[in-house]
Amino acid sequence: MTFQLTPAQIDRFNEDGFLIVDKLIDGETVDALRARYEKLFRGEFETGILPDEVNWQEGESDPSLTRQICNAWKADRTVASVVMRADLGQAIATLGGWPGARLMVDNVLWKPPGTRPLALHQDNAYLRWFQPTELLSCWMALDDTRADAGTLEFVRGSHRWHHSQPEGEFHGPREYRKYMKQAAAREGVEPDVVHVEVPKGGGSFHHGWTWHGSGDNTATVPRRSLVLHAMRSDTRYVPDHLGQGVGPIYSRYKRLGDDTIDENYFPILWTRDGYRTPDIETYLSAVHD
């Protein structure tokens, strides 16, 4: 399927700092992704390449924590076929007012019943290793979502708040809204928390400074999702790549004496002038099991 924004949706995003939509992925793709999730969290990687971050594996990790893998596109072409979609890149670039969008990182997320929260946070606060420091994300639900199942939460209008620094525990904190509430108090506002409740295949877009996270899954159903985090197509590494704030994982892809963001690791999805990393289609067309 192909997603296209309407003028009303763009206005809503600019006002709220997020946009909730009912349909981003078709049912067949949702089913295929669910099947791949089972393998990814068992450590079975279709391409033979490990993702950049494997934060949960079956039989090894704390079952009360949300399962997470970052940049699974390198390990699995089914995941890649979704997070590398040109239409999603175009939608993100349009919402951000960017010349184009490139894939910064994907998140494969699985929140079974009984799993703990992910702290509310602002994505841009963690991203000092590239410039301009702007991120915009597309979150896609692989299950029907609801508040008691630990769905994604946004704080309306919080993209206009003062920028905060990363604080506290990210995975499984007891008070997962603590730092958001402190930020709201500094703004002198009462936070308006919105739960993303959509059918499977639906999802949302959010600004890099929008406060968001998720609570406990107290329901009897899982909450699986796939996230595309994108940055501007013209993004570059910060010049002082050995200095404070450099990403300890993604700085490994920086070239010697060159601040260029390498398309092999951060492919360009869409630009206004029609450019898209050429090797994407070759990679996606390879046969997998």
C-alpha positions as CSV (number, residue, x, y, z in Angstrom):
1,M,0.0,0.0,0.0
2,T,1.0,3.7,-0.4
3,F,0.5,6.3,2.2
4,Q,-0.2,9.9,1.4
5,L,-0.7,12.9,3.8
6,T,-3.6,15.3,3.5
7,P,-3.3,19.0,4.3
8,A,-5.4,18.6,7.3
9,Q,-3.1,15.9,8.7
10,I,-0.1,18.1,8.2
11,D,-1.8,20.9,10.1
12,R,-2.7,18.5,12.9
13,F,0.9,17.2,13.2
14,N,2.2,20.8,13.4
15,E,-0.3,21.6,16.2
16,D,0.0,18.5,18.3
17,G,3.5,17.2,17.6
18,F,2.2,13.9,16.4
19,L,-0.3,12.4,14.0
20,I,-2.3,9.2,14.5
21,V,-3.5,7.3,11.4
22,D,-5.6,4.1,10.9
23,K,-3.7,2.5,8.1
24,L,0.0,2.3,7.3
25,I,0.6,-1.4,6.7
26,D,-1.6,-4.0,4.9
27,G,-2.7,-7.2,6.7
28,E,-0.5,-9.5,4.8
29,T,2.6,-7.5,5.7
30,V,1.5,-7.4,9.3
31,D,1.4,-11.2,9.4
32,A,4.8,-11.5,7.7
33,L,6.4,-9.1,10.2
34,R,4.9,-11.0,13.1
35,A,6.5,-14.2,11.8
36,R,9.8,-12.5,11.4
37,Y,9.7,-11.2,15.0
38,E,9.5,-14.7,16.3
39,K,12.8,-15.5,14.5
40,L,14.6,-12.2,15.3
41,F,14.1,-12.6,19.0
42,R,15.4,-16.2,18.9
43,G,18.6,-14.8,17.3
44,E,17.8,-16.1,13.8
45,F,18.9,-13.5,11.3
46,E,17.9,-14.1,7.7
47,T,20.8,-12.2,6.1
48,G,23.5,-13.4,8.5
49,I,24.2,-9.8,9.6
50,L,23.5,-8.9,13.2
51,P,21.4,-5.8,13.9
52,D,23.2,-2.9,15.5
53,E,21.5,-3.4,18.9
54,V,20.0,-6.6,20.2
55,N,18.5,-5.7,23.6
56,W,16.4,-8.8,24.2
57,Q,16.8,-12.5,23.3
58,E,14.6,-15.5,24.1
59,G,15.9,-17.6,27.0
60,E,18.5,-15.0,28.0
61,S,16.8,-11.7,28.8
62,D,14.5,-10.4,31.5
63,P,10.9,-11.4,30.5
64,S,9.5,-8.3,32.2
65,L,11.2,-5.9,29.8
66,T,10.0,-4.8,26.4
67,R,11.7,-6.8,23.7
68,Q,13.8,-4.5,21.4
69,I,16.1,-4.8,18.4
70,C,17.5,-1.8,16.6
71,N,18.3,-1.8,12.9
72,A,16.8,-5.2,12.2
73,W,16.6,-4.1,8.5
74,K,20.2,-5.3,8.2
75,A,19.2,-8.7,9.5
76,D,15.8,-9.2,7.9
77,R,14.5,-8.0,4.5
78,T,10.9,-8.2,5.5
79,V,11.6,-5.5,8.1
80,A,13.7,-3.6,5.6
81,S,10.8,-3.7,3.0
82,V,8.7,-1.6,5.4
83,V,11.2,0.8,7.0
84,M,12.7,1.6,3.6
85,R,9.4,2.6,1.9
86,A,9.7,5.7,-0.2
87,D,6.2,6.9,0.6
88,L,7.0,6.8,4.4
89,G,10.2,8.7,3.7
90,Q,8.2,11.3,1.7
91,A,5.6,11.7,4.5
92,I,8.3,12.2,7.1
93,A,10.2,14.7,5.0
94,T,6.9,16.6,4.3
95,L,6.0,16.7,8.0
96,G,9.6,17.8,8.9
97,G,9.9,20.4,6.1
98,W,13.0,18.6,5.0
99,P,14.6,18.2,1.5
100,G,14.5,14.5,2.0
101,A,14.6,11.7,4.6
102,R,17.0,8.9,5.4
103,L,16.7,5.9,7.7
104,M,18.6,6.6,11.0
105,V,17.4,3.5,12.9
106,D,14.5,1.1,13.1
107,N,13.1,-0.4,16.3
108,V,11.5,-3.8,16.4
109,L,9.4,-3.8,19.6
110,W,7.4,-6.5,21.3
111,K,5.6,-5.9,24.6
112,P,4.0,-9.2,25.9
113,P,1.5,-9.1,28.8
114,G,3.1,-8.2,32.1
115,T,6.0,-6.2,30.6
116,R,7.1,-3.0,32.2
117,P,7.1,0.6,30.8
118,L,9.4,2.5,28.6
119,A,10.1,5.9,30.1
120,L,8.6,9.0,28.4
121,H,11.3,10.9,26.6
122,Q,12.2,13.2,23.7
123,D,14.1,11.4,20.9
124,N,16.2,14.4,19.9
125,A,17.8,14.6,23.3
126,Y,19.8,11.5,22.6
127,L,21.1,12.4,19.1
128,R,24.1,14.8,19.4
129,W,26.3,12.8,17.0
130,F,24.7,14.2,13.8
131,Q,23.6,17.6,12.6
132,P,21.1,19.1,12.1
133,T,19.9,17.2,15.2
134,E,16.4,16.5,14.0
135,L,14.5,13.2,14.1
136,L,11.0,12.3,13.0
137,S,9.5,8.9,13.5
138,C,6.8,6.6,12.1
139,W,5.4,4.0,14.6
140,M,3.4,1.1,13.1
141,A,1.2,-1.3,15.1
142,L,1.2,-5.0,14.5
143,D,-1.6,-5.6,16.9
144,D,-4.8,-3.8,17.7
145,T,-3.6,-1.3,20.4
146,R,-5.3,-0.1,23.6
147,A,-4.3,1.8,26.6
148,D,-4.1,-1.1,29.1
149,A,-1.9,-3.1,26.7
150,G,0.9,-0.5,27.0
151,T,0.4,1.3,23.7
152,L,2.4,4.4,22.7
153,E,1.6,7.6,24.6
154,F,2.1,11.2,23.3
155,V,1.9,14.5,25.2
156,R,0.0,16.9,23.0
157,G,2.0,20.0,22.1
158,S,5.1,19.0,24.0
159,H,7.3,19.5,20.9
160,R,7.1,23.2,21.7
161,W,8.4,22.8,25.3
162,H,12.0,23.5,26.3
163,H,14.4,20.8,25.3
164,S,15.3,18.4,28.1
165,Q,18.4,16.3,28.7
166,P,18.2,12.4,28.9
167,E,17.5,11.4,32.5
168,G,16.8,8.2,34.5
169,E,16.3,4.6,33.5
170,F,14.8,4.0,30.1
171,H,13.7,0.4,30.3
172,G,11.2,-0.6,32.9
173,P,11.2,2.4,35.3
174,R,8.6,2.5,38.1
175,E,7.6,6.1,37.4
176,Y,7.8,6.1,33.7
177,R,6.2,9.6,33.3
178,K,8.4,11.2,36.0
179,Y,10.7,13.3,33.9
180,M,7.9,14.3,31.5
181,K,5.9,15.6,34.5
182,Q,8.9,17.6,35.7
183,A,9.2,19.1,32.2
184,A,5.5,20.0,32.2
185,A,5.8,21.6,35.6
186,R,8.7,23.8,34.3
187,E,6.4,24.8,31.4
188,G,3.6,25.6,33.8
189,V,1.2,23.3,32.0
190,E,-0.9,20.2,32.8
191,P,0.2,17.4,30.4
192,D,-2.4,16.2,27.9
193,V,-1.5,12.5,27.4
194,V,-2.9,10.8,24.3
195,H,-2.9,7.0,23.8
196,V,-2.4,5.6,20.3
197,E,-5.3,3.3,20.0
198,V,-5.5,2.0,16.4
199,P,-6.2,-1.3,14.6
200,K,-3.3,-3.4,13.6
201,G,-1.6,-1.8,10.6
202,G,-2.4,1.6,11.9
203,G,0.1,3.9,13.6
204,S,1.5,7.4,14.1
205,F,4.1,10.0,13.2
206,H,5.8,12.1,15.9
207,H,8.2,15.0,16.1
208,G,11.6,14.5,17.6
209,W,10.9,16.8,20.6
210,T,7.5,15.3,21.4
211,W,7.4,13.6,24.8
212,H,6.4,9.9,24.3
213,G,6.8,6.5,25.8
214,S,4.5,3.6,27.0
215,G,3.2,2.1,30.3
216,D,2.8,-1.4,31.6
217,N,1.1,-4.0,29.5
218,T,-1.6,-5.0,32.0
219,A,-3.8,-6.7,29.4
220,T,-3.7,-10.3,28.2
221,V,-2.6,-9.5,24.6
222,P,0.8,-8.5,23.2
223,R,1.7,-5.2,21.7
224,R,4.1,-5.5,18.8
225,S,5.2,-2.5,16.7
226,L,7.8,-1.4,14.2
227,V,9.3,2.0,14.2
228,L,11.1,4.0,11.5
229,H,13.2,6.8,12.9
230,A,14.4,9.1,10.1
231,M,16.7,12.0,9.8
232,R,17.2,14.6,7.1
233,S,18.7,13.5,3.9
234,D,21.4,16.3,4.2
235,T,22.4,15.3,7.7
236,R,26.2,15.1,8.5
237,Y,28.2,13.8,11.5
238,V,29.3,16.4,14.0
239,P,32.8,17.5,13.1
240,D,34.3,16.7,16.6
241,H,33.4,13.0,16.3
242,L,35.6,12.1,19.3
243,G,33.8,14.7,21.6
244,Q,31.0,14.6,24.0
245,G,27.7,13.3,22.9
246,V,28.8,11.1,20.0
247,G,26.7,8.0,19.6
248,P,28.8,5.0,20.9
249,I,27.1,2.7,18.4
250,Y,26.4,4.7,15.3
251,S,29.7,6.7,15.3
252,R,31.4,3.4,14.2
253,Y,30.2,4.2,10.7
254,K,32.0,7.6,10.4
255,R,34.7,7.8,7.8
256,L,38.2,9.0,8.6
257,G,38.4,12.8,8.0
258,D,34.9,12.9,6.5
259,D,31.6,14.0,8.1
260,T,29.5,12.4,5.4
261,I,26.7,10.1,6.5
262,D,27.3,6.8,4.6
263,E,24.2,5.7,2.6
264,N,25.2,2.0,3.1
265,Y,24.3,2.3,6.8
266,F,21.8,5.2,6.7
267,P,20.1,4.9,3.3
268,I,18.2,7.8,1.8
269,L,14.5,6.9,1.4
270,W,13.2,9.9,-0.6
271,T,14.2,13.4,-1.7
272,R,12.3,16.2,-3.4
273,D,14.6,15.9,-6.4
274,G,13.8,12.2,-6.9
275,Y,16.9,10.7,-5.4
276,R,16.8,7.4,-3.5
277,T,19.7,5.2,-2.5
278,P,20.1,3.0,-5.6
279,D,21.1,-0.2,-3.8
280,I,17.9,-0.3,-1.7
281,E,15.9,-2.1,-4.5
282,T,18.7,-4.6,-5.1
283,Y,18.9,-5.4,-1.4
284,L,15.1,-5.8,-1.1
285,S,14.8,-8.0,-4.2
286,A,17.2,-10.7,-2.8
287,V,15.5,-14.0,-2.1
288,H,15.0,-15.0,1.6
289,D,13.5,-18.0,3.3
